């Protein structure tokens, strides 16, 4: 595994730990934000491992998926679509109170659980070796 790939994966792990801390501290909007970031970095790890150059500077998970030959389940694809749509509003909320209401504990916890499942699935990709 390339050093840059390992760094992307370590960073994704760090972000998931941060999402867990945000859940405990009741900062639910940031749980969703950190989950998106962790998925983004895991996908960039795969891009870094399988393609020349550096991964693109994008937060668009769909764009990253198009660069990879992944057979995601419908469940994973639906979740990636949902969390991808949450990316900009959670980064730059126009109405913070409304965003906080949109992502209560129950929703944030669901995103965290689904993100962990997706990350586990991505790490099984044979191109990443044993990680």
C-alpha positions in Angstrom: 0.0 0.0 0.0 1.3 3.5 -0.9 2.1 5.8 2.0 -0.4 8.4 0.8 -3.1 5.7 0.8 -2.3 4.7 4.3 -2.4 8.4 5.3 -5.9 8.9 3.8 -7.1 5.8 5.6 -5.6 7.0 8.9 -7.3 10.3 8.4 -10.6 8.6 7.7 -10.2 6.7 11.0 -9.5 9.9 12.9 -12.6 11.6 11.4 -14.8 8.7 12.5 -13.4 8.9 16.0 -14.2 12.6 15.9 -17.8 11.8 14.7 -18.2 9.5 17.7 -17.0 12.3 20.0 -19.4 14.7 18.4 -22.3 12.3 19.0 -21.3 12.0 22.7 -21.1 15.8 23.0 -24.5 16.2 21.2 -23.0 18.1 18.3 -25.1 16.1 15.8 -24.7 18.4 12.8 -20.9 17.7 13.0 -21.5 14.0 13.3 -22.9 14.1 9.8 -20.2 16.4 8.6 -17.4 14.1 9.9 -19.1 11.0 8.5 -19.1 12.6 5.1 -15.4 13.6 5.5 -14.4 10.0 6.6 -16.1 8.5 3.5 -14.5 11.1 1.3 -11.1 10.2 2.6 -11.6 6.5 2.3 -12.6 7.0 -1.3 -9.6 9.2 -1.9 -7.5 6.4 -0.4 -8.7 4.1 -3.1 -8.2 6.7 -5.8 -4.6 7.3 -4.5 -3.9 3.6 -4.5 -5.3 2.8 -7.9 -4.6 5.9 -10.0 -1.6 8.1 -10.8 -1.3 11.5 -9.2 -3.2 12.9 -6.3 -6.9 12.5 -5.7 -9.0 15.4 -6.9 -9.7 18.2 -4.5 -13.5 17.6 -4.3 -16.0 16.9 -1.6 -18.4 15.2 -4.1 -18.6 11.5 -3.2 -20.4 10.7 -6.4 -17.5 12.2 -8.4 -15.0 10.1 -6.5 -17.1 6.9 -7.0 -17.1 7.5 -10.8 -13.3 7.3 -10.7 -13.5 3.8 -9.1 -14.7 0.5 -10.2 -16.8 -0.4 -7.1 -19.8 -2.6 -6.9 -21.7 -0.8 -4.1 -24.9 -2.3 -2.9 -28.1 -0.3 -3.4 -28.1 0.4 0.3 -24.6 1.9 0.2 -25.4 3.8 -3.0 -28.5 5.3 -1.5 -26.6 6.3 1.7 -23.8 7.9 -0.3 -26.3 9.9 -2.2 -28.0 11.1 1.0 -24.9 12.0 2.8 -23.5 13.7 -0.3 -26.5 15.9 -0.4 -26.0 16.8 3.3 -22.4 17.9 2.6 -22.8 21.5 1.6 -25.6 22.4 4.1 -23.8 20.9 7.0 -20.6 22.7 6.0 -22.2 26.0 5.4 -25.7 26.1 7.1 -27.8 29.1 5.9 -30.1 28.5 8.9 -28.2 26.8 11.7 -31.3 26.2 13.8 -33.1 24.5 10.9 -30.1 22.3 10.2 -29.8 21.3 13.8 -33.5 20.3 13.8 -32.9 18.3 10.5 -30.2 16.2 12.1 -31.3 15.2 15.6 -29.5 12.5 17.6 -31.4 9.7 16.0 -30.5 10.8 12.4 -26.9 11.5 13.3 -26.5 8.1 15.0 -28.0 6.4 11.9 -25.5 8.3 9.7 -22.7 7.2 11.9 -23.7 3.5 11.9 -24.1 3.5 8.1 -20.8 5.3 7.6 -19.0 2.7 9.7 -20.6 -0.1 7.7 -19.5 1.6 4.4 -16.0 2.2 5.6 -15.7 -1.4 6.7 -16.9 -2.5 3.3 -14.4 -0.1 1.5 -11.5 -1.4 3.6 -12.2 -4.9 2.3 -11.3 -3.8 -1.2 -8.4 -6.1 -2.3 -6.6 -3.1 -3.8 -6.0 -1.8 -0.3 -4.3 -5.0 0.8 -4.5 -5.7 4.5 -5.4 -2.6 6.3 
